[in-house]
Amino acid sequence: MNIEPTVSRDIVMRLKRARGQLDGVINMIDEERSCSDVVTQLAAVSKALDRAGFKIVASGLQQCWEHGEDAPMTREELEKLFLSLA
């Protein structure tokens, strides 16, 4: 699947942000921060990863829409990817 460069940069940026947030969660656990703080930060990591995944699936949907029968993925494959994020 080819992802447009602007979309790809956005996805990579989201993933890097999630990586930084995850490092923050690990540090918070090491520092014995409150459960509430850790879970709040962990939820932010999860949301960032979900958004990156949805961007990838949306890009695949767009390609299928534009290329019709020559699309890189079938409807079923895209549906499976989408559901794996749900």
ZAGUNU-67944 format. One record per atom (N, C-alpha, C, O): residue in one letter; x, y, z; residue number from 1. Coordinates in steps of 0.02 Angstrom, whole numbers, plus 50000, padded with zeros to 5 digits. Atoms other than C-alpha are relative to their C-alpha. Layout:
+---+-------+-------+-------+-----+
! r !    xx !    yy !    zz !   k !
+---+-------+-------+-------+-----+
! A !     X !     Y !     Z ! NUM !
...
+---+-------+-------+-------+-----+
END
This chain:
+---+-------+-------+-------+-----+
! r !    xx !    yy !    zz !   k !
+---+-------+-------+-------+-----+
! M ! 50042 ! 49941 ! 50000 !   1 !
! M ! 50000 ! 50000 ! 50000 !   1 !
! M ! 50045 ! 50062 ! 50000 !   1 !
! M ! 50089 ! 50069 ! 50042 !   1 !
! N ! 49963 ! 49937 ! 50004 !   2 !
! N ! 50069 ! 50169 ! 49949 !   2 !
! N ! 49961 ! 50053 ! 50037 !   2 !
! N ! 49901 ! 50063 ! 50024 !   2 !
! I ! 50031 ! 49947 ! 49962 !   3 !
! I ! 50032 ! 50309 ! 50069 !   3 !
! I ! 50029 ! 50066 ! 49975 !   3 !
! I ! 50090 ! 50073 ! 49968 !   3 !
! E ! 49977 ! 49934 ! 50023 !   4 !
! E ! 50040 ! 50489 ! 50009 !   4 !
! E ! 50053 ! 50027 ! 50050 !   4 !
! E ! 50046 ! 50016 ! 50110 !   4 !
! P ! 49947 ! 49975 ! 49956 !   5 !
! P ! 50197 ! 50575 ! 50077 !   5 !
! P ! 49974 ! 50045 ! 50057 !   5 !
! P ! 49999 ! 50040 ! 50113 !   5 !
! T ! 50025 ! 49956 ! 49946 !   6 !
! T ! 50097 ! 50706 ! 50175 !   6 !
! T ! 49965 ! 49959 ! 50053 !   6 !
! T ! 49971 ! 49973 ! 50113 !   6 !
! V ! 50035 ! 50044 ! 49952 !   7 !
! V ! 49989 ! 50571 ! 50255 !   7 !
! V ! 50052 ! 49958 ! 50037 !   7 !
! V ! 50046 ! 49949 ! 50098 !   7 !
! S ! 49948 ! 50040 ! 49969 !   8 !
! S ! 50142 ! 50464 ! 50287 !   8 !
! S ! 50037 ! 50040 ! 50054 !   8 !
! S ! 50050 ! 50014 ! 50109 !   8 !
! R ! 49966 ! 49958 ! 49950 !   9 !
! R ! 50230 ! 50608 ! 50376 !   9 !
! R ! 49957 ! 50010 ! 50062 !   9 !
! R ! 49981 ! 50008 ! 50118 !   9 !
! D ! 50047 ! 49991 ! 49944 !  10 !
! D ! 50075 ! 50636 ! 50483 !  10 !
! D ! 49998 ! 49937 ! 50043 !  10 !
! D ! 49998 ! 49940 ! 50104 !  10 !
! I ! 50002 ! 50063 ! 49963 !  11 !
! I ! 50068 ! 50452 ! 50530 !  11 !
! I ! 50064 ! 49990 ! 50041 !  11 !
! I ! 50061 ! 49972 ! 50099 !  11 !
! V ! 49936 ! 50008 ! 49965 !  12 !
! V ! 50253 ! 50447 ! 50574 !  12 !
! V ! 50003 ! 50048 ! 50059 !  12 !
! V ! 50027 ! 50030 ! 50113 !  12 !
! M ! 50000 ! 49951 ! 49946 !  13 !
! M ! 50233 ! 50606 ! 50678 !  13 !
! M ! 49956 ! 49976 ! 50058 !  13 !
! M ! 49976 ! 49982 ! 50116 !  13 !
! R ! 50044 ! 50026 ! 49948 !  14 !
! R ! 50087 ! 50528 ! 50773 !  14 !
! R ! 50033 ! 49942 ! 50037 !  14 !
! R ! 50029 ! 49938 ! 50099 !  14 !
! L ! 49967 ! 50058 ! 49968 !  15 !
! L ! 50187 ! 50369 ! 50805 !  15 !
! L ! 50058 ! 50022 ! 50043 !  15 !
! L ! 50069 ! 49994 ! 50097 !  15 !
! K ! 49945 ! 49975 ! 49959 !  16 !
! K ! 50337 ! 50466 ! 50867 !  16 !
! K ! 49974 ! 50033 ! 50063 !  16 !
! K ! 50003 ! 50026 ! 50117 !  16 !
! R ! 50031 ! 49970 ! 49941 !  17 !
! R ! 50223 ! 50564 ! 50983 !  17 !
! R ! 49979 ! 49946 ! 50048 !  17 !
! R ! 49988 ! 49952 ! 50109 !  17 !
! A ! 50022 ! 50056 ! 49957 !  18 !
! A ! 50151 ! 50400 ! 51047 !  18 !
! A ! 50060 ! 49968 ! 50034 !  18 !
! A ! 50056 ! 49948 ! 50092 !  18 !
! R ! 49939 ! 50029 ! 49970 !  19 !
! R ! 50327 ! 50333 ! 51074 !  19 !
! R ! 50024 ! 50043 ! 50059 !  19 !
! R ! 50043 ! 50017 ! 50111 !  19 !
! G ! 49981 ! 49955 ! 49946 !  20 !
! G ! 50369 ! 50486 ! 51178 !  20 !
! G ! 49953 ! 49995 ! 50060 !  20 !
! G ! 49975 ! 49995 ! 50117 !  20 !
! Q ! 50048 ! 50007 ! 49946 !  21 !
! Q ! 50209 ! 50468 ! 51277 !  21 !
! Q ! 50010 ! 49934 ! 50037 !  21 !
! Q ! 50005 ! 49930 ! 50098 !  21 !
! L ! 49988 ! 50065 ! 49969 !  22 !
! L ! 50247 ! 50284 ! 51307 !  22 !
! L ! 50062 ! 50001 ! 50045 !  22 !
! L ! 50062 ! 49972 ! 50099 !  22 !
! D ! 49941 ! 49990 ! 49957 !  23 !
! D ! 50420 ! 50329 ! 51371 !  23 !
! D ! 49981 ! 50036 ! 50064 !  23 !
! D ! 50006 ! 50021 ! 50118 !  23 !
! G ! 50025 ! 49963 ! 49941 !  24 !
! G ! 50330 ! 50450 ! 51487 !  24 !
! G ! 49964 ! 49953 ! 50048 !  24 !
! G ! 49972 ! 49959 ! 50109 !  24 !
! V ! 50036 ! 50048 ! 49957 !  25 !
! V ! 50218 ! 50310 ! 51552 !  25 !
! V ! 50050 ! 49956 ! 50038 !  25 !
! V ! 50042 ! 49944 ! 50098 !  25 !
! I ! 49950 ! 50043 ! 49968 !  26 !
! I ! 50369 ! 50200 ! 51587 !  26 !
! I ! 50035 ! 50039 ! 50056 !  26 !
! I ! 50045 ! 50012 ! 50111 !  26 !
! N ! 49968 ! 49958 ! 49948 !  27 !
! N ! 50454 ! 50343 ! 51681 !  27 !
! N ! 49953 ! 50011 ! 50058 !  27 !
! N ! 49975 ! 50010 ! 50116 !  27 !
! M ! 50048 ! 49989 ! 49946 !  28 !
! M ! 50295 ! 50375 ! 51779 !  28 !
! M ! 49995 ! 49939 ! 50045 !  28 !
! M ! 49989 ! 49946 ! 50106 !  28 !
! I ! 50003 ! 50062 ! 49960 !  29 !
! I ! 50289 ! 50193 ! 51834 !  29 !
! I ! 50064 ! 49994 ! 50042 !  29 !
! I ! 50061 ! 49977 ! 50101 !  29 !
! D ! 49937 ! 50003 ! 49963 !  30 !
! D ! 50473 ! 50198 ! 51881 !  30 !
! D ! 50001 ! 50049 ! 50058 !  30 !
! D ! 50030 ! 50035 ! 50111 !  30 !
! E ! 50002 ! 49949 ! 49948 !  31 !
! E ! 50440 ! 50356 ! 51982 !  31 !
! E ! 49942 ! 49989 ! 50050 !  31 !
! E ! 49932 ! 50029 ! 50095 !  31 !
! E ! 50057 ! 50017 ! 49957 !  32 !
! E ! 50289 ! 50273 ! 52065 !  32 !
! E ! 49948 ! 50055 ! 50004 !  32 !
! E ! 49921 ! 50071 ! 50057 !  32 !
! R ! 50053 ! 49949 ! 50003 !  33 !
! R ! 50169 ! 50407 ! 52007 !  33 !
! R ! 49932 ! 49967 ! 50012 !  33 !
! R ! 49927 ! 49906 ! 50012 !  33 !
! S ! 50066 ! 50027 ! 49983 !  34 !
! S ! 49985 ! 50388 ! 52046 !  34 !
! S ! 49971 ! 49960 ! 49942 !  34 !
! S ! 49986 ! 49972 ! 49883 !  34 !
! C ! 50033 ! 50043 ! 50049 !  35 !
! C ! 49882 ! 50258 ! 51957 !  35 !
! C ! 49960 ! 50042 ! 49951 !  35 !
! C ! 49959 ! 50028 ! 49891 !  35 !
! S ! 50041 ! 49956 ! 50042 !  36 !
! S ! 49768 ! 50394 ! 51891 !  36 !
! S ! 50042 ! 50035 ! 49947 !  36 !
! S ! 50023 ! 50039 ! 49889 !  36 !
! D ! 49956 ! 49966 ! 50047 !  37 !
! D ! 49912 ! 50489 ! 51811 !  37 !
! D ! 50025 ! 49952 ! 49946 !  37 !
! D ! 50027 ! 49969 ! 49887 !  37 !
! V ! 49974 ! 50050 ! 50047 !  38 !
! V ! 49983 ! 50331 ! 51732 !  38 !
! V ! 49947 ! 49980 ! 49950 !  38 !
! V ! 49960 ! 49977 ! 49890 !  38 !
! V ! 50054 ! 50022 ! 50044 !  39 !
! V ! 49817 ! 50274 ! 51662 !  39 !
! V ! 49979 ! 50056 ! 49952 !  39 !
! V ! 49965 ! 50043 ! 49894 !  39 !
! T ! 50016 ! 49944 ! 50043 !  40 !
! T ! 49779 ! 50448 ! 51594 !  40 !
! T ! 50051 ! 50005 ! 49943 !  40 !
! T ! 50032 ! 50015 ! 49885 !  40 !
! Q ! 49948 ! 49997 ! 50051 !  41 !
! Q ! 49945 ! 50451 ! 51502 !  41 !
! Q ! 49998 ! 49940 ! 49954 !  41 !
! Q ! 50009 ! 49947 ! 49894 !  41 !
! L ! 50005 ! 50060 ! 50040 !  42 !
! L ! 49923 ! 50273 ! 51443 !  42 !
! L ! 49941 ! 50005 ! 49950 !  42 !
! L ! 49946 ! 49981 ! 49894 !  42 !
! A ! 50057 ! 49988 ! 50045 !  43 !
! A ! 49753 ! 50320 ! 51370 !  43 !
! A ! 50020 ! 50045 ! 49943 !  43 !
! A ! 49997 ! 50036 ! 49886 !  43 !
! A ! 49977 ! 49955 ! 50053 !  44 !
! A ! 49838 ! 50460 ! 51273 !  44 !
! A ! 50042 ! 49961 ! 49950 !  44 !
! A ! 50037 ! 49974 ! 49890 !  44 !
! V ! 49960 ! 50042 ! 50045 !  45 !
! V ! 49962 ! 50333 ! 51202 !  45 !
! V ! 49955 ! 49958 ! 49955 !  45 !
! V ! 49964 ! 49954 ! 49894 !  45 !
! S ! 50046 ! 50042 ! 50037 !  46 !
! S ! 49821 ! 50219 ! 51151 !  46 !
! S ! 49963 ! 50040 ! 49946 !  46 !
! S ! 49954 ! 50016 ! 49890 !  46 !
! K ! 50036 ! 49958 ! 50048 !  47 !
! K ! 49726 ! 50360 ! 51067 !  47 !
! K ! 50045 ! 50020 ! 49942 !  47 !
! K ! 50023 ! 50021 ! 49884 !  47 !
! A ! 49953 ! 49981 ! 50052 !  48 !
! A ! 49881 ! 50415 ! 50971 !  48 !
! A ! 50012 ! 49942 ! 49952 !  48 !
! A ! 50015 ! 49952 ! 49891 !  48 !
! L ! 49990 ! 50058 ! 50042 !  49 !
! L ! 49909 ! 50238 ! 50907 !  49 !
! L ! 49938 ! 49985 ! 49959 !  49 !
! L ! 49943 ! 49968 ! 49900 !  49 !
! D ! 50062 ! 50009 ! 50037 !  50 !
! D ! 49726 ! 50221 ! 50859 !  50 !
! D ! 49995 ! 50048 ! 49942 !  50 !
! D ! 49976 ! 50029 ! 49887 !  50 !
! R ! 50005 ! 49950 ! 50053 !  51 !
! R ! 49732 ! 50382 ! 50761 !  51 !
! R ! 50048 ! 49985 ! 49943 !  51 !
! R ! 50031 ! 49995 ! 49885 !  51 !
! A ! 49952 ! 50019 ! 50053 !  52 !
! A ! 49887 ! 50325 ! 50667 !  52 !
! A ! 49972 ! 49941 ! 49960 !  52 !
! A ! 49976 ! 49941 ! 49899 !  52 !
! G ! 50030 ! 50058 ! 50034 !  53 !
! G ! 49803 ! 50160 ! 50627 !  53 !
! G ! 49942 ! 50019 ! 49956 !  53 !
! G ! 49936 ! 49994 ! 49900 !  53 !
! F ! 50058 ! 49978 ! 50040 !  54 !
! F ! 49644 ! 50244 ! 50568 !  54 !
! F ! 50022 ! 50039 ! 49938 !  54 !
! F ! 49991 ! 50033 ! 49886 !  54 !
! K ! 49973 ! 49963 ! 50058 !  55 !
! K ! 49747 ! 50358 ! 50455 !  55 !
! K ! 50023 ! 49950 ! 49946 !  55 !
! K ! 50012 ! 49961 ! 49887 !  55 !
! I ! 49976 ! 50050 ! 50047 !  56 !
! I ! 49827 ! 50205 ! 50376 !  56 !
! I ! 49941 ! 49965 ! 49965 !  56 !
! I ! 49942 ! 49957 ! 49904 !  56 !
! V ! 50059 ! 50033 ! 50029 !  57 !
! V ! 49659 ! 50118 ! 50350 !  57 !
! V ! 49963 ! 50048 ! 49953 !  57 !
! V ! 49941 ! 50028 ! 49900 !  57 !
! A ! 50034 ! 49950 ! 50042 !  58 !
! A ! 49582 ! 50279 ! 50281 !  58 !
! A ! 50038 ! 50009 ! 49934 !  58 !
! A ! 50007 ! 50017 ! 49881 !  58 !
! S ! 49960 ! 49994 ! 50061 !  59 !
! S ! 49726 ! 50291 ! 50157 !  59 !
! S ! 49986 ! 49940 ! 49954 !  59 !
! S ! 49980 ! 49947 ! 49894 !  59 !
! G ! 50017 ! 50060 ! 50039 !  60 !
! G ! 49690 ! 50112 ! 50102 !  60 !
! G ! 49932 ! 50005 ! 49969 !  60 !
! G ! 49922 ! 49984 ! 49911 !  60 !
! L ! 50068 ! 49991 ! 50027 !  61 !
! L ! 49506 ! 50152 ! 50082 !  61 !
! L ! 50000 ! 50048 ! 49941 !  61 !
! L ! 49967 ! 50036 ! 49890 !  61 !
! Q ! 49996 ! 49951 ! 50054 !  62 !
! Q ! 49548 ! 50303 ! 49975 !  62 !
! Q ! 50030 ! 49968 ! 49938 !  62 !
! Q ! 50005 ! 49979 ! 49882 !  62 !
! Q ! 49969 ! 50033 ! 50058 !  63 !
! Q ! 49661 ! 50198 ! 49864 !  63 !
! Q ! 49951 ! 49953 ! 49967 !  63 !
! Q ! 49948 ! 49949 ! 49906 !  63 !
! C ! 50049 ! 50047 ! 50028 !  64 !
! C ! 49525 ! 50067 ! 49842 !  64 !
! C ! 49946 ! 50039 ! 49962 !  64 !
! C ! 49924 ! 50018 ! 49909 !  64 !
! W ! 50051 ! 49959 ! 50032 !  65 !
! W ! 49400 ! 50203 ! 49800 !  65 !
! W ! 50026 ! 50026 ! 49933 !  65 !
! W ! 49989 ! 50025 ! 49883 !  65 !
! E ! 49971 ! 49971 ! 50061 !  66 !
! E ! 49516 ! 50281 ! 49671 !  66 !
! E ! 50017 ! 49948 ! 49947 !  66 !
! E ! 50014 ! 49963 ! 49888 !  66 !
! H ! 49975 ! 50049 ! 50047 !  67 !
! H ! 49578 ! 50120 ! 49592 !  67 !
! H ! 49950 ! 49944 ! 49983 !  67 !
! H ! 49965 ! 49902 ! 49941 !  67 !
! G ! 50052 ! 50049 ! 50016 !  68 !
! G ! 49420 ! 50014 ! 49592 !  68 !
! G ! 50026 ! 49929 ! 50004 !  68 !
! G ! 50052 ! 49908 ! 50056 !  68 !
! E ! 49981 ! 50071 ! 50000 !  69 !
! E ! 49457 ! 49835 ! 49543 !  69 !
! E ! 50075 ! 49990 ! 50004 !  69 !
! E ! 50098 ! 49936 ! 50023 !  69 !
! D ! 49927 ! 50006 ! 49997 !  70 !
! D ! 49645 ! 49870 ! 49533 !  70 !
! D ! 50027 ! 50022 ! 50069 !  70 !
! D ! 50086 ! 50035 ! 50076 !  70 !
! A ! 49981 ! 49977 ! 49933 !  71 !
! A ! 49647 ! 49920 ! 49717 !  71 !
! A ! 50050 ! 49951 ! 50032 !  71 !
! A ! 50047 ! 49891 ! 50019 !  71 !
! P ! 49950 ! 50043 ! 49969 !  72 !
! P ! 49792 ! 49854 ! 49822 !  72 !
! P ! 49971 ! 49953 ! 50052 !  72 !
! P ! 50003 ! 49903 ! 50070 !  72 !
! M ! 50030 ! 50042 ! 49948 !  73 !
! M ! 49673 ! 49779 ! 49952 !  73 !
! M ! 49927 ! 49989 ! 49984 !  73 !
! M ! 49894 ! 50032 ! 49954 !  73 !
! T ! 50071 ! 50014 ! 50009 !  74 !
! T ! 49504 ! 49697 ! 49948 !  74 !
! T ! 49960 ! 50034 ! 50056 !  74 !
! T ! 49988 ! 50055 ! 50106 !  74 !
! R ! 50044 ! 49972 ! 49949 !  75 !
! R ! 49356 ! 49763 ! 50044 !  75 !
! R ! 50005 ! 49961 ! 50064 !  75 !
! R ! 50005 ! 49989 ! 50119 !  75 !
! E ! 49996 ! 50043 ! 49942 !  76 !
! E ! 49368 ! 49614 ! 50160 !  76 !
! E ! 50065 ! 50012 ! 50039 !  76 !
! E ! 50066 ! 50012 ! 50101 !  76 !
! E ! 49936 ! 49987 ! 49967 !  77 !
! E ! 49552 ! 49648 ! 50196 !  77 !
! E ! 49999 ! 50066 ! 50038 !  77 !
! E ! 50024 ! 50071 ! 50094 !  77 !
! L ! 50006 ! 49935 ! 49967 !  78 !
! L ! 49516 ! 49830 ! 50236 !  78 !
! L ! 49954 ! 49995 ! 50061 !  78 !
! L ! 49969 ! 50025 ! 50113 !  78 !
! E ! 50046 ! 50008 ! 49944 !  79 !
! E ! 49370 ! 49781 ! 50346 !  79 !
! E ! 50035 ! 49965 ! 50058 !  79 !
! E ! 50026 ! 49984 ! 50116 !  79 !
! K ! 49963 ! 50035 ! 49948 !  80 !
! K ! 49481 ! 49660 ! 50441 !  80 !
! K ! 50050 ! 50046 ! 50035 !  80 !
! K ! 50056 ! 50044 ! 50096 !  80 !
! L ! 49954 ! 49952 ! 49971 !  81 !
! L ! 49612 ! 49796 ! 50467 !  81 !
! L ! 49963 ! 50050 ! 50046 !  81 !
! L ! 49984 ! 50064 ! 50101 !  81 !
! F ! 50039 ! 49951 ! 49961 !  82 !
! F ! 49481 ! 49920 ! 50526 !  82 !
! F ! 49976 ! 49968 ! 50066 !  82 !
! F ! 49982 ! 49999 ! 50119 !  82 !
! L ! 50025 ! 50033 ! 49940 !  83 !
! L ! 49406 ! 49795 ! 50648 !  83 !
! L ! 50055 ! 49983 ! 50049 !  83 !
! L ! 50043 ! 49979 ! 50109 !  83 !
! S ! 49945 ! 50015 ! 49954 !  84 !
! S ! 49577 ! 49754 ! 50718 !  84 !
! S ! 50016 ! 50061 ! 50044 !  84 !
! S ! 50047 ! 50053 ! 50097 !  84 !
! L ! 49989 ! 49940 ! 49960 !  85 !
! L ! 49584 ! 49934 ! 50780 !  85 !
! L ! 49942 ! 50014 ! 50048 !  85 !
! L ! 49949 ! 50054 ! 50094 !  85 !
! A ! 50059 ! 49986 ! 49959 !  86 !
! A ! 49411 ! 49929 ! 50858 !  86 !
! A ! 50005 ! 49967 ! 50068 !  86 !
! A ! 49959 ! 49974 ! 50109 !  86 !
+---+-------+-------+-------+-----+
END
